[in-house]
């Protein structure tokens, strides 16, 4: 039986993976701390590791894992910018991910964030709990009739665009690899990035983090956005330059910001810091703006998404243990399958 070391786990991870472990065909070791080069010695005989978005598998970490006998890195997420895939390939380490656990979960959270921010739901909820039924300061705007800019039309971006079309909006899209047939079928119009920024009342980001997309929104691009536009980011925090974002909010260039991700979320998100002084000055500043709404990377957190993450990841772990092929779409790096475990 193969042993798998799970990192950065929470109670919901353990619940769904224990349910999907297929009658004990895997021996699971759950760790609450993140996997880095400093914690890699904790693999303790595991043949595979299962990691999440804030585990840091750089070259130093991967080399330690390889020396310890690990042969598979299984990401229980879609993004893989935290893994040095080139080094993994050179070491003969297999790397898998969950490419599409539930695009609807993230897309629906995108809309929920925007609606809550626009209609001041979070502020109204706090008021009513204190028996303050005043409506002053709670004015929002109709989404109907507005122009929406969707940056990135992968699985999630497509669903977001389709939902926005249901509001009666004009949807502009930008993607280096457009899908014209889909756009035509759903009344979406592809355009260049500059046009999208300058005309979008709402701009929603749905891109992976790559060297090219890092700080896609910065001081220069914020200056080209339509004055008063609202930004929504449920993709990756480093798509947005936080320092420039704060300046755009202070100047009034942005009318509002809804974030489920943050540039320096590692070590903050997924943890309870309510009894501590927050040491991140830029996050502290963002939290002071009345037109900013932040959730802590929870867009994926639905029953359907957690079930699919556990199913796909567990299937790959079992196939690895038994010498079978990985699920094809999930493979980032592979190597000859091991002999089936006795």
N, C-alpha and C positions, 0 to 999 in steps of 0.2 A: 504494500500500500504506500503510495507517495504522500509525503508530507508537504503541506503548503503553508507558508508563513504569510499571514494577512497583516497589512500595516494601515495605520491611520483609520482604525475601525471604530464604529459607533454601535450602539445597541441595535439599530435597525439593520446595519450590515450583517451582524452576527445572526439576527433572526432570519433574514432572507437567505443567507448562504448556508446556514445549518439546515434550512428547509430544502434547499436545492442540492445538498451534498450527496444525494442518491444512495441512501441506506449505508452510509459509512464507507464509500469507495475512496474517500479522501480523508486524510488526517489533517485537521485544520488547527493551526496555532494563531490565535487572534491577538494582535498587539494594538494598543491605543496610540502609541507614539508613531511618528512618521519615519519612513525609511530614507536614510541619507548615508553618506560615507562614514559618518560618526556612529551610526546604529547598525551598520550592515553585519557586524559580528553576531547579531541576534538571530541570524537565520538558523543556526543550530541544527544543521543536518537536513534542512528542507531542500527539496529538489526544485521547488517553484516558489515564487513570491507573487502576491497579489497586492497591487498598489492603487492609489487614488491620485487626484489631481495635484496635491501639494507634497507628495513624496518626491524626493529629488534624486533621480538616478543618473548622475553624471558619470563621466568616465571612471573616476576613482571609485565610486560606489559599485558600478558594474564589474569592475575588475575584482573587487573583494567578493562579490556574489559568485563570480565564476570560479575563483579560487576555493570558495567554500562548497562547491558542488552544485550550485543552482544552475539550471539549464533553461528555465522558462520564466519570463516576466509577463504576468497577466495584468493588464490595466482594466479596472472595472469602471471605465469611462471612455469617452470618445476621443478627447484630446490627448496628445502625446508629446507636447512641447517640453515636458519635464523629464523626458527620457532621451539619452544620447543614443539614438537608434543606430547610427553609423558604428559606434563603438560596440554596441550589442552584436551587430552583424559580424564585426571583425573577431569577436570572441566566440562566435558560434552560439550565442544566446538567442533563443526564440522570443519574440515579443508579440503579444496579441492584445487586442482591445475590444471594446463593445461599440461598433461604429454607429448604431442607431437603436438605442435602448427605448426611447419614446420621444420622438421629435415633438409630439403633441404636448407633452409635459412642459417642455421648455417654451414652446410657442405660446401656450396658454398662460404661463407665468409672465411672459413678456407683456401680454395684453392686460393681465391683472395689475401688474406694476404701473403701467401707463394709466389705467383707469383710476387706480387709487391715488396716484400723484395728481392727476388732472382734477379730480373731483374732491380732493382733500379728504379722502375717506379716513386716513390715519389721524388727521387732526380732529375731524368731526367725532370720531370714536372716543378720543381722549376727552373732548369737551363734554359729551353726553354722559360719560361715566362720572363727571364732576357736576352733573345736573346743570350744565351750561348749554342752553338750547339756542344760543345766538347763531345766526348764519353769517355774520360779518367775517370777511376774509376768506370765505369758502367758495368764491366764484370760480368756476372752471370754464371750459369751452366745449362746444360740440365737436366731436371727432368727425361726424358726418360732413362731407364736403371739403375736408382738408386734404392736403397732399402729403403722402407718406413716402419716405425714402427707406427702402429695405436694402441694406448693404450685405450682400452674401445671400445667394439663393440655393443653398443646399437643402437638405430635408427640412430643417427647422425654418429657414428663411422663407421657403415656399409656403409652409403652413401659415406663418405669420402674415405673409402677403395676402393669402386667401381669406384669412379672418378679417383683415383690414378692408378688403373689398366688400365684405358683408356689412360693414359700417357705412357703405356708400362713399368711399374715398377714392381719390386717384392714387394709385400706387406706382411709384417709380422704383426701379431696381437697378443695382449695379453688381456685377460679378465678372471676374476675369474669364469665366467659362459660362456664358449665358445659356439659358434653356428656352429658345424662342418658341417652340411648340407649346410648352407649358404656359409661357407668358401670354401667348395668343389665346389659349383656351380659358384663361382666368382674367383677362382684361388688365394685365400688368404690362407696363412699358419699360423696357430697358433703356438706360441712358448713361451718359458718362458721369463720373464721380463728382465733377465740379457742378454740373447741372443739378444733380441730386441734392448736394449740400446747399446750393443757393435757393432752391425752391421748396425743399421739404419743410413742412410745419413740424413734422415728427421724423426723426431719423433713428432707425433701429438697427443695431449691429448683430450680424450672425455669421462671423468669420472665424476660422481657426487662427491661432497665433503662429505666425511665421516671421522670419526676419523682415519680410516685406510689409507685413501688416502691423508690426509693433509700432505703437504710437501713431497709428493711422490718423487718429484725431489728436491734433497738437495745436500750438498757438496759431500756426499758419492756416490750418484747415478750419479751426473754430472761427477765425476771422472771416471766412468765406461762407459760413452758414447763414441761413436766413435769420435776421434778428428776431429773438423771442422763440426760436425753435426749441423743441423738447428732444432730449437725447435719451435713448433707452439702450442699455448694454446688458445682455444676458449671456454673452459669449465668453470672452477672456478679458481680464482686467487690464492687461498690458496693451490692449488695443487703444487705450486712452491714456494720454499724458496727464496725470492727476494735477500737477502744478498748473498746467495750462487750463485744465478744466475749472479749477478754482478761480483763476483770473477771469475766465469767460462768464462764470456765475457772478462774480463781484461787479463786473462791468455791465451786466444786464444783457450781454450778447445771447446767452442761453435763458430761455424761459423756465426751464426745469430739467432735472436729471433723475432718471430712475435706473438704479444699478443693482444687479444681482452678483456682480463680480467687482473686484477691486485690485488695483495694480500690485499692491503689497499685502495681499490677503493671507499669504502663507504665515502660519503661526498665530493668526487672529481668527479667521473664519473657522467654523465647526467646533469652536471651543467657547467655554463660558468665562468671560473676563469681567463679569458684572461687579465683582468685589475688588477690582484693581483700577489703578490709574492707567488710562489708555496712553501708550507711549508713542503712537503714530500720530504726529501732529497734523498731517494732511487729512487723514480719515476723521480726526477730531473736528477739523475745520469743516469738512463736508457735512458732518452731522449737525452743524449749527444752522445750515441754510434751511429756511422754511419750504423751499421749492426743490428739495432733494429728498428722495426716498431710496433707502438701501435695504436690501435683504442679503443674507449671508450665504450666497451660493446655494440656494435651495430650489432653483427652478426644476431640477431633475427629480425632486423628492415626491414622487407619487407611487402608489402601490404597483401600478403597471410598469413604471420605469425600473423600480427596484427589483421586481420579479424578473424582468428581462435581463437586467445587468447580471443577476445571480445565475440565470439559466445559461446565458451565453458564456460567461466566464467559467462556470462549473463544467460545462460541456467541453471547453478547451482544456481545462485542467485534467479531466478524466481521459480525454483522448490522448493527451501527452503521456499520462501515466500508463496507458494501455497500448501505446505505440501506434495509435491511429492518426489520421490527418486532422489538422485544426479546421474549424469552420472557416471557409475560404475568405469571406469578406473581412474577417477579423485580424488577419495576419499582417503584421508590420515587418517582421523578420522571422525567418525560420531556419531550421537545420534538420538533418536526418532524424527521424523519430527514434526515441529510445526503444529498447526491447520491452515488451510488456512486463509489468511488475509481477513477481510471483504471487 
